[in-house]
Amino acid sequence: MSSIERTGRSNQTIRLDWYTIGKDILKEWSVILMISIASVLFSYFWQYLRYSPSYSMTATFTVNTRVATTDIYSNLSTTSSTASTFAKVLDSSLMKKKVADDIGMSSMPGEATVNMIENTNLLEVTVVESTPKMTSDVYHAIMTHYYEIAEPLLGDVILTTLIDSEIPTKASNPFSPWEGMGRTFVITLVGVIVLLGVLSYLKDTIRTEEDIEEKLDTKLLGTLAHENKFSKGFGKKKEERKTILISDPMVSFRYTESMKKIANKIATKMENRHVKTILVTSVMENEGKSTVSANLALALARRSDRVLLIDGDFRKPAIYKIFDENPETIENFGEVLNGNADISNLIYRRESDNLSMILNSVRYPDSTDMIGQKLMTKVIHMLEEQYDYIIIDSSPMAIVADTQEWMDIVDASVLVVRQNSSSVRDINDAISMLNHDHVRLVGCIFNNVEGKKQRFISRTESRYGRYGRYGKYGRYDRRNVEEDSDYSNYSEYHQDSEAEEEQMAAAPLQEAPEVEIETAVEEAPVEEVIPEVEVEAPVEEVIPEEEATAEAEVDTPAEEAEAPVEETEDPKEEVISEEEVSEPVEETTAEEAEAPVEEVIPEEETTAEEEVEAD
């Protein structure tokens, strides 16, 4: 992209955007083709009207002298002079009169020429006329009278007819318009392309983000790149998508993230201004305002459960088509306003997207009066008490006056500007209208943007948008999206990913292999030791088991092994009565029983002895 400075009143910078210029030219390819074909046809008929067929007859003569000579240069000189003499004879009035008398005309028609074949003693006499018969008559008249007229001038030169000609059947200049038609096609094609390029360059529209900053009286909320209508695939798998919604997993990561950023900005501005209703409109139709409204509502629905999308375009409703809803099952908003339907069934809840909607499927020619009635204001104020965000899709401002009526009801507005579509003057006029009394324009959304920068972002998104190679998430590609029906949109996938991350982060704290082993080893013997204290034999067997388990499975210091024993003192004393403890302690005074008890649970032995002494 290059730029030049234009000096004038505004002193604005005009950027020569080759991409948008080329797009404008390609957009008119049918016009270019038709004009080029028309020029080719015109060239054909023009050449046909100017075409005049000509027929020729040629006689070849040899030039000799009466005195034989072997001098080549002499023969060539004689032939040259004879050709000059013969041309004068043919152009003489005497020859023309005789020919005209023979064919019965006042003057000799056609044209007769003499030509010397280079480096030979041969002469060619050619007669050209518009019809074969007239050509033959003139030719034979010349052949009859040339010798008697030229003989006094030729002297010793003798002309002998070598090759005679027959009556021609084909024109010597056949009709061949192809070269001219091809030349005309190329010239016309280049000319029309240059003309369209100049007109595109002179068209004052919004082509880049810089144009918005320099030419528009509002702020840019965000840019939405062009999204292909065809899904990625080959052959029959490559199908055209009816709508572009961020809830569709096949929509690009770039578009989805851009829409989220725009929604966050709008939500923040609405919260700061303490407003709930926002109007989405555009200057002209086909700028993508309905698609932007639907995606804005979907993005806000991820922030709040109370989001409402209203199809306020009563002239050409489109929201029900975007969400692929059956028009026969829709409770039309217009019918409620006209008193023909109940308001209780007006709101349609779309649980899969956490979104509420009020739809229309019927066109109303008196939509301006419907919006301006008091019932509409009451309905919107009632809905404001139930919802946090209300998005209203309105009609284009340059077509109908519905948007002006909506401005008396809503709190804020957003303008959708499609790249290289509406003129800057019309957009600024719309901005002035949207900044109406209490209503303020939040900003504009630059929609359907294409160009070198966007293509670069698309290539970057192909690496980053699918999470690249960052851990296990890089394996989640589009093929998994198609196979896994649980991931209906990117938001669910992001939420599941975040939940999985939290589980992974918390997992090491729960697993803690050393703690689990120690607890299992130390708690199990305590449960077994409690009933075995009453009998001598089990006590002798359980205590070595505890030592063997502690040494084989876990290599822990003596201090760590003692800690769990201290924790088991209280449960042991609570379960075992004084009589049960005193009896086995008196019996386990032997050296075999005391040795293991001293090594494993010295504190327990001391406690038992103190209880015996107390008894």
PAVEX-479353 format. One record per residue (C-alpha): residue in three letters; x negated, z, y. Coordinates in nm, 3 decimals. Example, Ala and Ser with C-alpha at 12.3 -4.5 7.8 and 13.67 -1.06 7.14 Angstrom:
REM residues 2
- ALA_-1.230_0.780_-0.450 $
- SER_-1.367_0.714_-0.106 $
***
This chain:
REM residues 615
- MET_0.000_0.000_0.000 $
- SER_-0.131_-0.091_0.338 $
- SER_-0.010_-0.002_0.684 $
- ILE_-0.022_-0.155_1.028 $
- GLU_0.061_-0.010_1.365 $
- ARG_0.339_-0.168_1.565 $
- THR_0.329_-0.103_1.937 $
- GLY_0.664_-0.072_2.105 $
- ARG_0.919_0.181_2.216 $
- SER_0.912_0.387_1.901 $
- ASN_0.545_0.323_1.821 $
- GLN_0.623_0.375_1.452 $
- THR_0.392_0.302_1.164 $
- ILE_0.518_0.017_0.948 $
- ARG_0.390_0.036_0.592 $
- LEU_0.362_-0.282_0.395 $
- ASP_0.494_-0.166_0.060 $
- TRP_0.427_-0.451_-0.178 $
- TYR_0.618_-0.284_-0.459 $
- THR_0.949_-0.262_-0.275 $
- ILE_0.899_-0.609_-0.130 $
- GLY_0.840_-0.747_-0.477 $
- LYS_1.142_-0.557_-0.604 $
- ASP_1.359_-0.708_-0.330 $
- ILE_1.235_-1.053_-0.425 $
- LEU_1.301_-0.998_-0.795 $
- LYS_1.645_-0.862_-0.713 $
- GLU_1.730_-1.205_-0.569 $
- TRP_1.579_-1.405_-0.853 $
- SER_1.910_-1.580_-0.922 $
- VAL_1.933_-1.692_-0.558 $
- ILE_1.574_-1.815_-0.568 $
- LEU_1.639_-2.008_-0.888 $
- MET_1.959_-2.166_-0.762 $
- ILE_1.799_-2.277_-0.435 $
- SER_1.501_-2.422_-0.621 $
- ILE_1.726_-2.610_-0.864 $
- ALA_1.937_-2.739_-0.576 $
- SER_1.627_-2.866_-0.401 $
- VAL_1.514_-3.040_-0.720 $
- LEU_1.851_-3.213_-0.753 $
- PHE_1.840_-3.315_-0.390 $
- SER_1.492_-3.458_-0.445 $
- TYR_1.619_-3.656_-0.742 $
- PHE_1.910_-3.813_-0.551 $
- TRP_1.691_-3.877_-0.248 $
- GLN_1.438_-4.069_-0.458 $
- TYR_1.716_-4.252_-0.638 $
- LEU_1.871_-4.371_-0.312 $
- ARG_1.535_-4.487_-0.182 $
- TYR_1.428_-4.654_-0.505 $
- SER_1.402_-5.033_-0.497 $
- PRO_1.293_-5.202_-0.819 $
- SER_1.038_-5.482_-0.797 $
- TYR_0.948_-5.750_-1.053 $
- SER_0.619_-5.936_-1.058 $
- MET_0.472_-6.250_-1.215 $
- THR_0.095_-6.310_-1.221 $
- ALA_-0.108_-6.629_-1.289 $
- THR_-0.481_-6.620_-1.362 $
- PHE_-0.704_-6.912_-1.249 $
- THR_-1.066_-7.000_-1.321 $
- VAL_-1.279_-7.126_-1.031 $
- ASN_-1.528_-7.399_-1.113 $
- THR_-1.719_-7.665_-0.921 $
- ARG_-1.733_-8.033_-0.995 $
- VAL_-2.111_-8.006_-1.021 $
- ALA_-2.205_-7.778_-1.309 $
- THR_-2.444_-7.489_-1.225 $
- THR_-2.582_-7.189_-1.405 $
- ASP_-2.637_-6.984_-1.094 $
- ILE_-2.418_-6.676_-1.130 $
- TYR_-2.444_-6.579_-0.768 $
- SER_-2.337_-6.924_-0.663 $
- ASN_-2.029_-6.909_-0.883 $
- LEU_-1.934_-6.565_-0.748 $
- SER_-1.971_-6.687_-0.394 $
- THR_-1.758_-6.990_-0.465 $
- THR_-1.488_-6.774_-0.625 $
- SER_-1.484_-6.541_-0.327 $
- SER_-1.449_-6.821_-0.076 $
- THR_-1.181_-6.985_-0.290 $
- ALA_-0.982_-6.663_-0.298 $
- SER_-0.997_-6.641_0.078 $
- THR_-0.883_-7.004_0.109 $
- PHE_-0.605_-6.957_-0.141 $
- ALA_-0.473_-6.653_0.052 $
- LYS_-0.460_-6.861_0.369 $
- VAL_-0.272_-7.133_0.184 $
- LEU_-0.012_-6.888_0.053 $
- ASP_0.034_-6.738_0.398 $
- SER_0.064_-7.076_0.567 $
- SER_0.393_-7.195_0.712 $
- LEU_0.372_-7.516_0.512 $
- MET_0.367_-7.330_0.179 $
- LYS_0.650_-7.100_0.285 $
- LYS_0.862_-7.395_0.399 $
- LYS_0.815_-7.583_0.074 $
- VAL_0.897_-7.274_-0.136 $
- ALA_1.207_-7.201_0.074 $
- ASP_1.325_-7.558_0.037 $
- ASP_1.280_-7.545_-0.340 $
- ILE_1.484_-7.227_-0.389 $
- GLY_1.741_-7.327_-0.126 $
- MET_1.678_-7.052_0.126 $
- SER_1.584_-7.047_0.492 $
- SER_1.265_-6.851_0.433 $
- MET_1.046_-6.762_0.141 $
- PRO_1.150_-6.427_-0.006 $
- GLY_0.922_-6.180_-0.174 $
- GLU_0.549_-6.148_-0.140 $
- ALA_0.256_-6.349_-0.279 $
- THR_-0.100_-6.214_-0.296 $
- VAL_-0.438_-6.336_-0.422 $
- ASN_-0.688_-6.105_-0.587 $
- MET_-1.039_-6.178_-0.718 $
- ILE_-1.136_-6.004_-1.039 $
- GLU_-1.462_-5.827_-0.965 $
- ASN_-1.786_-5.988_-1.093 $
- THR_-1.599_-6.285_-1.244 $
- ASN_-1.491_-6.634_-1.141 $
- LEU_-1.126_-6.547_-1.201 $
- LEU_-0.845_-6.533_-0.946 $
- GLU_-0.502_-6.371_-0.983 $
- VAL_-0.199_-6.488_-0.790 $
- THR_0.085_-6.236_-0.798 $
- VAL_0.443_-6.286_-0.680 $
- VAL_0.666_-5.976_-0.626 $
- GLU_1.043_-5.985_-0.572 $
- SER_1.344_-5.755_-0.618 $
- THR_1.508_-5.955_-0.900 $
- PRO_1.361_-6.126_-1.202 $
- LYS_1.524_-6.465_-1.122 $
- MET_1.408_-6.474_-0.763 $
- THR_1.059_-6.375_-0.872 $
- SER_1.050_-6.663_-1.120 $
- ASP_1.177_-6.918_-0.864 $
- VAL_0.918_-6.822_-0.601 $
- TYR_0.642_-6.817_-0.860 $
- HIS_0.712_-7.165_-0.992 $
- ALA_0.751_-7.310_-0.640 $
- ILE_0.406_-7.177_-0.546 $
- MET_0.252_-7.309_-0.866 $
- THR_0.402_-7.650_-0.794 $
- HIS_0.278_-7.690_-0.435 $
- TYR_-0.044_-7.488_-0.421 $
- TYR_-0.276_-7.766_-0.540 $
- GLU_-0.151_-8.040_-0.308 $
- ILE_-0.177_-7.807_-0.010 $
- ALA_-0.512_-7.653_-0.103 $
- GLU_-0.687_-7.967_-0.229 $
- PRO_-0.815_-8.082_0.111 $
- LEU_-0.954_-7.732_0.169 $
- LEU_-1.111_-7.670_-0.168 $
- GLY_-1.347_-7.968_-0.175 $
- ASP_-1.552_-7.966_-0.497 $
- VAL_-1.375_-7.655_-0.630 $
- ILE_-1.145_-7.697_-0.925 $
- LEU_-0.872_-7.440_-1.006 $
- THR_-0.762_-7.425_-1.367 $
- THR_-0.466_-7.214_-1.483 $
- LEU_-0.594_-6.977_-1.746 $
- ILE_-0.294_-6.747_-1.802 $
- ASP_0.058_-6.828_-1.702 $
- SER_0.333_-6.566_-1.667 $
- GLU_0.683_-6.540_-1.808 $
- ILE_1.004_-6.421_-1.650 $
- PRO_0.981_-6.038_-1.617 $
- THR_1.232_-5.817_-1.797 $
- LYS_1.114_-5.476_-1.667 $
- ALA_1.040_-5.360_-1.319 $
- SER_0.679_-5.325_-1.230 $
- ASN_0.757_-4.994_-1.051 $
- PRO_0.985_-4.800_-1.293 $
- PHE_1.194_-4.512_-1.157 $
- SER_0.994_-4.193_-1.213 $
- PRO_1.123_-3.900_-1.004 $
- TRP_0.960_-3.620_-1.208 $
- GLU_0.648_-3.586_-1.002 $
- GLY_0.843_-3.563_-0.680 $
- MET_1.093_-3.321_-0.833 $
- GLY_0.817_-3.093_-0.957 $
- ARG_0.647_-3.096_-0.621 $
- THR_0.977_-3.015_-0.451 $
- PHE_1.048_-2.727_-0.693 $
- VAL_0.712_-2.561_-0.629 $
- ILE_0.736_-2.599_-0.253 $
- THR_1.092_-2.464_-0.245 $
- LEU_1.012_-2.173_-0.476 $
- VAL_0.716_-2.059_-0.270 $
- GLY_0.906_-2.106_0.053 $
- VAL_1.206_-1.900_-0.056 $
- ILE_0.983_-1.621_-0.192 $
- VAL_0.790_-1.604_0.133 $
- LEU_1.114_-1.600_0.332 $
- LEU_1.263_-1.318_0.124 $
- GLY_0.939_-1.124_0.151 $
- VAL_0.944_-1.151_0.530 $
- LEU_1.310_-1.043_0.542 $
- SER_1.235_-0.749_0.313 $
- TYR_0.944_-0.648_0.532 $
- LEU_1.159_-0.662_0.844 $
- LYS_1.440_-0.461_0.681 $
- ASP_1.439_-0.109_0.827 $
- THR_1.505_0.107_0.522 $
- ILE_1.355_0.415_0.358 $
- ARG_1.083_0.310_0.117 $
- THR_0.854_0.614_0.087 $
- GLU_0.859_0.989_0.144 $
- GLU_0.655_0.933_0.459 $
- ASP_0.940_0.719_0.597 $
- ILE_1.177_1.014_0.560 $
- GLU_0.946_1.239_0.761 $
- GLU_0.895_0.980_1.034 $
- LYS_1.236_0.812_1.061 $
- LEU_1.506_1.059_0.953 $
- ASP_1.637_1.364_1.137 $
- THR_1.645_1.587_0.831 $
- LYS_1.417_1.746_0.572 $
- LEU_1.336_1.617_0.227 $
- LEU_1.458_1.844_-0.052 $
- GLY_1.293_1.647_-0.330 $
- THR_1.234_1.310_-0.490 $
- LEU_1.401_1.180_-0.805 $
- ALA_1.210_0.901_-0.973 $
- HIS_1.376_0.600_-1.127 $
- GLU_1.507_0.673_-1.476 $
- ASN_1.535_0.385_-1.721 $
- LYS_1.886_0.309_-1.840 $
- PHE_1.756_0.211_-2.181 $
- SER_1.644_0.478_-2.423 $
- LYS_1.296_0.446_-2.565 $
- GLY_1.291_0.251_-2.888 $
- PHE_1.260_-0.093_-3.040 $
- GLY_1.515_-0.344_-3.152 $
- LYS_1.853_-0.198_-3.231 $
- LYS_1.734_0.156_-3.153 $
- LYS_1.688_0.063_-2.788 $
- GLU_2.034_0.131_-2.650 $
- GLU_2.162_0.152_-2.296 $
- ARG_2.253_0.500_-2.176 $
- LYS_2.581_0.534_-1.993 $
- THR_2.470_0.834_-1.786 $
- ILE_2.158_1.028_-1.699 $
- LEU_2.197_1.404_-1.740 $
- ILE_1.928_1.668_-1.762 $
- SER_2.113_1.816_-2.060 $
- ASP_2.022_1.502_-2.253 $
- PRO_1.690_1.558_-2.435 $
- MET_1.605_1.189_-2.395 $
- VAL_1.588_1.219_-2.016 $
- SER_1.227_1.234_-1.901 $
- PHE_1.054_1.562_-1.829 $
- ARG_0.968_1.433_-1.482 $
- TYR_1.331_1.380_-1.384 $
- THR_1.446_1.712_-1.532 $
- GLU_1.180_1.918_-1.357 $
- SER_1.237_1.741_-1.025 $
- MET_1.608_1.820_-1.049 $
- LYS_1.534_2.186_-1.123 $
- LYS_1.310_2.215_-0.818 $
- ILE_1.574_2.059_-0.595 $
- ALA_1.840_2.291_-0.736 $
- ASN_1.620_2.594_-0.671 $
- LYS_1.566_2.490_-0.311 $
- ILE_1.937_2.432_-0.252 $
- ALA_2.031_2.761_-0.419 $
- THR_1.781_2.950_-0.204 $
- LYS_1.913_2.794_0.115 $
- MET_2.272_2.866_0.013 $
- GLU_2.191_3.228_-0.061 $
- ASN_2.007_3.270_0.268 $
- ARG_2.304_3.127_0.457 $
- HIS_2.557_3.317_0.241 $
- VAL_2.751_3.000_0.155 $
- LYS_2.904_2.890_-0.172 $
- THR_3.040_2.536_-0.125 $
- ILE_2.814_2.236_-0.079 $
- LEU_2.911_1.870_-0.038 $
- VAL_2.707_1.588_-0.194 $
- THR_2.752_1.246_-0.033 $
- SER_2.571_0.924_0.056 $
- VAL_2.590_0.648_0.315 $
- MET_2.674_0.360_0.081 $
- GLU_2.800_0.337_-0.274 $
- ASN_2.568_0.297_-0.573 $
- GLU_2.313_0.538_-0.429 $
- GLY_2.352_0.779_-0.722 $
- LYS_2.536_1.066_-0.552 $
- SER_2.768_1.134_-0.848 $
- THR_2.478_1.154_-1.093 $
- VAL_2.290_1.382_-0.854 $
- SER_2.599_1.603_-0.817 $
- ALA_2.638_1.636_-1.194 $
- ASN_2.272_1.720_-1.252 $
- LEU_2.265_1.960_-0.958 $
- ALA_2.558_2.148_-1.113 $
- LEU_2.386_2.154_-1.453 $
- ALA_2.066_2.289_-1.300 $
- LEU_2.252_2.560_-1.108 $
- ALA_2.447_2.651_-1.423 $
- ARG_2.119_2.773_-1.569 $
- ARG_2.094_3.027_-1.289 $
- SER_2.453_3.149_-1.291 $
- ASP_2.756_3.150_-1.519 $
- ARG_2.986_3.086_-1.225 $
- VAL_2.918_2.726_-1.123 $
- LEU_3.198_2.479_-1.045 $
- LEU_3.169_2.102_-1.006 $
- ILE_3.455_1.926_-0.824 $
- ASP_3.508_1.550_-0.827 $
- GLY_3.610_1.504_-0.464 $
- ASP_3.583_1.125_-0.465 $
- PHE_3.954_1.042_-0.494 $
- ARG_3.894_0.672_-0.423 $
- LYS_3.652_0.611_-0.710 $
- PRO_3.619_0.915_-0.940 $
- ALA_3.315_0.909_-1.166 $
- ILE_3.236_1.262_-1.286 $
- TYR_3.458_1.232_-1.595 $
- LYS_3.270_0.914_-1.690 $
- ILE_2.933_1.081_-1.645 $
- PHE_3.031_1.364_-1.884 $
- ASP_3.213_1.121_-2.115 $
- GLU_3.546_1.301_-2.092 $
- ASN_3.871_1.148_-2.214 $
- PRO_4.077_1.053_-1.905 $
- GLU_4.402_1.112_-2.094 $
- THR_4.324_1.481_-2.144 $
- ILE_4.221_1.547_-1.785 $
- GLU_4.436_1.749_-1.547 $
- ASN_4.385_1.544_-1.230 $
- PHE_4.307_1.732_-0.913 $
- GLY_4.508_1.485_-0.712 $
- GLU_4.823_1.557_-0.911 $
- VAL_4.788_1.927_-0.835 $
- LEU_4.754_1.853_-0.464 $
- ASN_5.062_1.630_-0.480 $
- GLY_5.258_1.905_-0.655 $
- ASN_5.297_1.716_-0.981 $
- ALA_5.082_1.946_-1.197 $
- ASP_5.015_2.315_-1.244 $
- ILE_4.697_2.462_-1.100 $
- SER_4.653_2.699_-1.395 $
- ASN_4.520_2.419_-1.616 $
- LEU_4.311_2.259_-1.345 $
- ILE_3.967_2.399_-1.432 $
- TYR_3.796_2.251_-1.736 $
- ARG_3.525_2.464_-1.897 $
- ARG_3.228_2.295_-2.061 $
- GLU_3.076_2.573_-2.270 $
- SER_2.783_2.366_-2.396 $
- ASP_2.652_2.336_-2.040 $
- ASN_2.784_2.667_-1.905 $
- LEU_2.971_2.468_-1.641 $
- SER_3.325_2.458_-1.500 $
- MET_3.470_2.134_-1.363 $
- ILE_3.768_1.999_-1.171 $
- LEU_3.804_1.630_-1.252 $
- ASN_3.989_1.318_-1.147 $
- SER_4.054_0.999_-1.339 $
- VAL_4.313_0.837_-1.109 $
- ARG_4.245_0.660_-0.779 $
- TYR_4.445_0.773_-0.475 $
- PRO_4.466_0.537_-0.176 $
- ASP_4.587_0.823_0.050 $
- SER_4.293_1.047_-0.035 $
- THR_4.213_1.126_0.329 $
- ASP_4.555_1.286_0.382 $
- MET_4.528_1.473_0.053 $
- ILE_4.199_1.633_0.150 $
- GLY_4.320_1.719_0.499 $
- GLN_4.623_1.919_0.390 $
- LYS_4.624_2.299_0.402 $
- LEU_4.666_2.331_0.026 $
- MET_4.315_2.192_-0.028 $
- THR_4.166_2.457_0.201 $
- LYS_4.355_2.734_0.018 $
- VAL_4.239_2.609_-0.320 $
- ILE_3.874_2.595_-0.213 $
- HIS_3.886_2.943_-0.057 $
- MET_4.047_3.079_-0.373 $
- LEU_3.772_2.920_-0.585 $
- GLU_3.502_3.067_-0.362 $
- GLU_3.610_3.413_-0.476 $
- GLN_3.560_3.320_-0.840 $
- TYR_3.238_3.116_-0.833 $
- ASP_2.887_3.152_-0.692 $
- TYR_2.819_2.778_-0.646 $
- ILE_3.075_2.505_-0.584 $
- ILE_2.940_2.145_-0.578 $
- ILE_3.175_1.876_-0.445 $
- ASP_3.108_1.507_-0.505 $
- SER_3.247_1.313_-0.209 $
- SER_3.309_0.947_-0.123 $
- PRO_3.043_0.737_0.058 $
- MET_3.052_0.795_0.431 $
- ALA_3.035_0.430_0.537 $
- ILE_3.338_0.328_0.329 $
- VAL_3.611_0.589_0.385 $
- ALA_3.673_0.890_0.610 $
- ASP_3.714_1.140_0.325 $
- THR_3.380_1.305_0.395 $
- GLN_3.482_1.397_0.748 $
- GLU_3.786_1.581_0.609 $
- TRP_3.568_1.762_0.359 $
- MET_3.339_1.877_0.639 $
- ASP_3.618_2.103_0.771 $
- ILE_3.633_2.283_0.436 $
- VAL_3.281_2.311_0.293 $
- ASP_2.992_2.528_0.413 $
- ALA_2.693_2.293_0.368 $
- SER_2.608_1.938_0.266 $
- VAL_2.339_1.730_0.098 $
- LEU_2.274_1.360_0.161 $
- VAL_2.155_1.133_-0.121 $
- VAL_1.930_0.852_0.004 $
- ARG_1.841_0.576_-0.239 $
- GLN_1.509_0.401_-0.196 $
- ASN_1.527_0.080_0.008 $
- SER_1.906_0.079_0.023 $
- SER_2.076_0.189_0.346 $
- SER_1.935_0.120_0.690 $
- VAL_1.766_0.396_0.885 $
- ARG_2.020_0.366_1.164 $
- ASP_2.316_0.421_0.930 $
- ILE_2.144_0.716_0.762 $
- ASN_2.073_0.889_1.094 $
- ASP_2.434_0.834_1.201 $
- ALA_2.547_0.999_0.878 $
- ILE_2.308_1.290_0.937 $
- SER_2.457_1.345_1.281 $
- MET_2.806_1.356_1.134 $
- LEU_2.705_1.596_0.857 $
- ASN_2.564_1.843_1.112 $
- HIS_2.922_1.929_1.204 $
- ASP_3.008_2.253_1.385 $
- HIS_2.967_2.536_1.131 $
- VAL_2.848_2.298_0.858 $
- ARG_2.479_2.222_0.844 $
- LEU_2.299_1.955_0.646 $
- VAL_2.069_2.127_0.398 $
- GLY_1.854_1.816_0.357 $
- CYS_1.834_1.485_0.176 $
- ILE_1.743_1.387_-0.179 $
- PHE_1.527_1.076_-0.217 $
- ASN_1.679_0.905_-0.521 $
- ASN_1.578_0.627_-0.763 $
- VAL_1.224_0.604_-0.631 $
- GLU_0.985_0.350_-0.780 $
- GLY_0.632_0.258_-0.689 $
- LYS_0.266_0.300_-0.774 $
- LYS_0.276_0.676_-0.721 $
- GLN_0.579_0.720_-0.946 $
- ARG_0.418_0.512_-1.222 $
- PHE_0.113_0.738_-1.206 $
- ILE_0.334_1.046_-1.234 $
- SER_0.508_0.889_-1.533 $
- ARG_0.175_0.841_-1.714 $
- THR_0.080_1.200_-1.635 $
- GLU_0.416_1.324_-1.755 $
- SER_0.362_1.148_-2.086 $
- ARG_0.069_1.384_-2.146 $
- TYR_0.190_1.702_-1.979 $
- GLY_0.567_1.667_-1.997 $
- ARG_0.564_1.696_-2.375 $
- TYR_0.341_2.004_-2.350 $
- GLY_0.030_1.806_-2.446 $
- ARG_-0.179_2.000_-2.696 $
- TYR_-0.113_2.351_-2.574 $
- GLY_-0.073_2.535_-2.904 $
- LYS_0.212_2.480_-3.142 $
- TYR_0.448_2.356_-2.869 $
- GLY_0.261_2.025_-2.860 $
- ARG_0.411_1.938_-3.195 $
- TYR_0.762_1.947_-3.056 $
- ASP_0.815_1.582_-2.971 $
- ARG_1.113_1.358_-2.915 $
- ARG_1.151_1.290_-3.283 $
- ASN_1.214_1.661_-3.345 $
- VAL_1.467_1.661_-3.063 $
- GLU_1.666_1.389_-3.238 $
- GLU_1.645_1.558_-3.578 $
- ASP_1.718_1.913_-3.460 $
- SER_2.072_1.936_-3.334 $
- ASP_2.022_2.296_-3.216 $
- TYR_1.810_2.175_-2.925 $
- SER_2.080_2.001_-2.728 $
- ASN_1.884_2.014_-2.406 $
- TYR_1.554_2.112_-2.259 $
- SER_1.681_2.442_-2.121 $
- GLU_1.765_2.573_-2.469 $
- TYR_1.427_2.464_-2.591 $
- HIS_1.248_2.639_-2.306 $
- GLN_1.448_2.956_-2.367 $
- ASP_1.370_2.951_-2.740 $
- SER_1.004_2.888_-2.661 $
- GLU_0.989_3.184_-2.424 $
- ALA_1.162_3.410_-2.679 $
- GLU_0.918_3.300_-2.946 $
- GLU_0.626_3.370_-2.713 $
- GLU_0.754_3.723_-2.655 $
- GLN_0.789_3.780_-3.028 $
- MET_0.438_3.652_-3.088 $
- ALA_0.301_3.875_-2.813 $
- ALA_0.479_4.178_-2.957 $
- ALA_0.398_4.101_-3.321 $
- PRO_0.039_4.239_-3.327 $
- LEU_0.164_4.580_-3.204 $
- GLN_0.417_4.597_-3.487 $
- GLU_0.191_4.474_-3.764 $
- ALA_-0.125_4.691_-3.695 $
- PRO_-0.266_4.666_-4.048 $
- GLU_-0.483_4.979_-4.031 $
- VAL_-0.200_5.203_-3.909 $
- GLU_0.038_5.081_-4.177 $
- ILE_-0.211_5.139_-4.457 $
- GLU_-0.303_5.487_-4.339 $
- THR_0.058_5.588_-4.296 $
- ALA_0.157_5.456_-4.634 $
- VAL_-0.133_5.621_-4.810 $
- GLU_-0.099_5.952_-4.636 $
- GLU_0.279_5.987_-4.644 $
- ALA_0.325_5.900_-5.010 $
- PRO_0.112_6.187_-5.147 $
- VAL_0.288_6.437_-4.919 $
- GLU_0.625_6.349_-5.071 $
- GLU_0.480_6.390_-5.419 $
- VAL_0.283_6.709_-5.348 $
- ILE_0.585_6.908_-5.230 $
- PRO_0.760_6.929_-5.570 $
- GLU_0.432_6.952_-5.764 $
- VAL_0.309_7.271_-5.596 $
- GLU_0.544_7.471_-5.824 $
- VAL_0.355_7.360_-6.139 $
- GLU_-0.016_7.377_-6.200 $
- ALA_-0.061_7.053_-6.394 $
- PRO_0.092_6.820_-6.138 $
- VAL_-0.109_6.975_-5.861 $
- GLU_-0.430_6.906_-6.050 $
- GLU_-0.329_6.542_-6.108 $
- VAL_-0.188_6.465_-5.765 $
- ILE_-0.484_6.584_-5.566 $
- PRO_-0.737_6.348_-5.737 $
- GLU_-0.481_6.064_-5.696 $
- GLU_-0.482_6.119_-5.323 $
- GLU_-0.859_6.114_-5.311 $
- ALA_-0.880_5.797_-5.521 $
- THR_-0.621_5.617_-5.308 $
- ALA_-0.788_5.717_-4.983 $
- GLU_-1.128_5.605_-5.101 $
- ALA_-1.021_5.277_-5.263 $
- GLU_-0.770_5.137_-5.016 $
- VAL_-0.879_5.277_-4.683 $
- ASP_-1.222_5.382_-4.576 $
- THR_-1.129_5.658_-4.329 $
- PRO_-1.331_5.951_-4.196 $
- ALA_-1.256_6.305_-4.298 $
- GLU_-1.102_6.383_-3.962 $
- GLU_-0.845_6.102_-3.999 $
- ALA_-0.759_6.218_-4.349 $
- GLU_-0.701_6.574_-4.230 $
- ALA_-0.469_6.473_-3.948 $
- PRO_-0.178_6.364_-4.167 $
- VAL_-0.205_6.685_-4.371 $
- GLU_-0.152_6.890_-4.061 $
- GLU_0.165_6.691_-3.988 $
- THR_0.299_6.771_-4.339 $
- GLU_0.254_7.146_-4.307 $
- ASP_0.581_7.205_-4.128 $
- PRO_0.797_7.001_-4.367 $
- LYS_0.635_7.169_-4.661 $
- GLU_0.693_7.517_-4.529 $
- GLU_1.053_7.432_-4.441 $
- VAL_1.138_7.299_-4.787 $
- ILE_0.955_7.554_-5.003 $
- SER_1.072_7.912_-4.996 $
- GLU_0.839_8.210_-4.993 $
- GLU_0.907_8.292_-5.358 $
- GLU_0.831_7.937_-5.475 $
- VAL_0.503_7.935_-5.288 $
- SER_0.388_8.279_-5.398 $
- GLU_0.434_8.219_-5.772 $
- PRO_0.220_7.904_-5.805 $
- VAL_-0.045_8.044_-5.576 $
- GLU_-0.096_8.344_-5.803 $
- GLU_-0.130_8.112_-6.103 $
- THR_-0.368_7.865_-5.936 $
- THR_-0.655_8.105_-5.888 $
- ALA_-0.872_7.927_-6.140 $
- GLU_-1.179_7.738_-6.028 $
- GLU_-1.043_7.400_-6.147 $
- ALA_-0.741_7.426_-5.919 $
- GLU_-0.923_7.569_-5.620 $
- ALA_-1.194_7.300_-5.606 $
- PRO_-0.974_6.999_-5.521 $
- VAL_-0.752_7.201_-5.292 $
- GLU_-1.051_7.308_-5.085 $
- GLU_-1.172_6.950_-5.044 $
- VAL_-0.846_6.775_-4.960 $
- ILE_-0.618_7.031_-4.798 $
- PRO_-0.822_7.336_-4.698 $
- GLU_-0.575_7.441_-4.431 $
- GLU_-0.282_7.443_-4.676 $
- GLU_-0.473_7.670_-4.916 $
- THR_-0.549_7.915_-4.637 $
- THR_-0.185_7.922_-4.536 $
- ALA_-0.077_7.992_-4.893 $
- GLU_-0.322_8.282_-4.928 $
- GLU_-0.203_8.435_-4.603 $
- GLU_0.158_8.421_-4.725 $
- VAL_0.062_8.588_-5.057 $
- GLU_-0.117_8.870_-4.876 $
- ALA_0.182_8.915_-4.652 $
- ASP_0.412_8.948_-4.956 $
***
